[in-house]
Amino acid sequence: MGYRIGFGIDFHPLEDGREFWLGGVRIPHDRGAVGHSDADVLIHAICDALLGALNLGDIGQHFPNNDPAYKNIDSKILLQRTYEIVKGKGWRIVNIDSTVCLEAPKIMKYAPAMREAMAGVLEIAADEISVKATTTEKMGFVGRGEGLVAYATILLER
């Protein structure tokens, strides 16, 4: 088979006083995601999509959140390591489509920087990465501003 599709999803709670990282870019905000690493939900969802496309498990299996080696790690490093696994199996990324669900901050003005940051790691053009954002219209934990979610779909080609 010459093509594979992968889907990834990640959730993180938000907390006052933490840095907010998304798509490899630090976004100014008074709250940030909580996690073992830098809690970049978008990159984590993309890692899961890459791994899932090749039936290689998920990000937690490769980079466990109880391993001190990954404490506060820059998620771009996790993305690079994940992509090295994918390349090592003879695959390349055709495109990525992603959506981030959050109430605040508004992130679309940062989307070009996110696309550039991730494209550099993944050795693809920024135009091959779509970053979209939506709210949940004040519904659920995202709507209450308690957390955020990212979804990613990836097409790989051998």
C-alpha positions in Angstrom: 0.0 0.0 0.0 1.4 3.4 -1.0 -0.6 5.7 1.2 -1.6 5.7 4.9 -3.9 8.1 6.8 -3.4 8.8 10.5 -5.6 10.6 13.1 -4.5 12.1 16.3 -6.1 13.8 19.2 -4.8 15.4 22.4 -6.3 17.2 25.4 -4.7 19.3 28.1 -6.1 21.3 31.0 -5.2 25.0 31.3 -3.7 26.7 34.3 -2.9 30.3 35.3 0.7 31.4 35.1 2.0 28.7 32.7 3.5 29.3 29.3 1.2 28.6 26.3 2.8 26.6 23.6 1.0 25.6 20.4 2.4 24.3 17.2 5.9 24.9 18.4 5.2 28.6 19.0 4.9 30.4 22.4 1.7 32.4 22.4 1.3 35.3 24.9 -1.5 34.4 27.3 -2.1 34.4 31.0 -2.8 30.7 31.0 -1.0 27.7 29.6 -1.6 24.0 29.1 -0.5 21.6 31.9 1.5 18.5 31.0 4.6 16.5 31.6 6.3 18.1 28.5 5.5 21.7 27.3 1.9 20.4 26.8 1.7 21.5 23.1 -1.5 19.8 22.2 -1.2 20.4 18.5 2.2 18.8 18.2 1.1 15.9 20.4 -2.0 15.3 18.1 0.3 15.4 15.1 2.7 12.9 16.7 -0.2 10.5 17.4 -1.5 10.8 13.8 2.0 10.0 12.5 2.3 7.0 14.7 -1.2 5.8 14.2 -0.9 5.9 10.4 1.8 3.2 10.7 0.2 1.3 13.5 3.0 2.2 15.9 1.0 3.0 19.0 0.8 6.5 20.4 2.9 9.3 21.8 2.6 8.0 25.4 4.1 4.6 24.4 7.1 6.3 22.8 7.5 9.2 25.2 5.9 8.2 28.5 4.7 11.0 30.8 6.3 9.2 33.8 9.8 9.3 32.2 11.9 12.2 33.7 13.7 12.5 30.3 10.6 14.1 28.9 9.8 16.4 31.8 9.3 19.9 30.3 10.7 18.8 26.9 10.1 21.0 23.9 7.4 19.1 21.9 9.2 20.0 18.7 11.9 17.5 19.8 9.1 14.8 20.2 7.8 15.7 16.8 11.3 15.4 15.3 11.9 12.0 16.9 8.4 10.8 15.8 9.1 11.9 12.3 12.5 10.1 12.3 10.6 6.9 13.1 8.3 7.5 10.2 11.1 8.3 7.8 13.0 5.3 8.9 10.1 3.1 7.8 10.2 4.7 4.3 7.3 7.1 4.6 6.9 10.9 4.0 4.2 13.3 4.8 1.9 14.5 2.0 -0.1 16.8 4.1 -1.5 17.6 7.6 -4.9 18.9 8.5 -5.4 20.0 12.1 -8.0 21.8 14.3 -7.5 23.3 17.7 -10.6 23.8 19.9 -10.3 26.5 22.6 -12.0 29.6 23.7 -9.0 31.8 24.3 -6.6 33.0 23.2 -7.4 33.6 19.6 -4.6 31.8 17.8 -5.1 32.2 14.0 -2.7 35.2 13.8 0.0 32.7 15.0 -1.0 30.0 12.5 1.7 31.0 9.9 4.4 30.8 12.5 3.1 27.4 13.8 3.0 26.1 10.3 6.6 27.3 9.6 7.9 25.9 12.9 6.4 22.4 12.3 7.3 22.4 8.6 10.9 22.9 9.4 10.9 19.9 11.7 8.9 17.7 9.3 10.9 18.7 6.2 7.8 19.7 4.3 6.5 23.1 3.0 4.4 25.1 5.4 1.6 25.0 2.8 1.3 21.3 3.4 0.1 22.0 7.0 -3.3 23.3 7.7 -4.0 24.8 11.2 -7.6 25.8 12.0 -9.2 26.9 15.2 -12.7 26.8 16.6 -14.5 27.3 19.9 -17.1 25.0 21.4 -19.6 27.8 21.8 -19.1 27.8 25.5 -20.0 24.1 25.9 -18.1 21.6 27.9 -14.6 21.9 29.5 -13.2 23.7 26.5 -16.1 26.1 26.5 -15.6 26.8 30.2 -12.0 27.6 29.5 -10.7 24.7 31.5 -8.7 23.1 28.7 -8.1 22.7 25.0 -8.2 19.9 22.4 -6.3 19.4 19.1 -7.1 17.1 16.3 -4.8 16.1 13.4 -5.2 14.0 10.3 -2.1 13.1 8.2 -1.6 11.5 4.8 1.6 9.6 4.4 3.1 8.3 1.1 5.7 5.6 0.7 
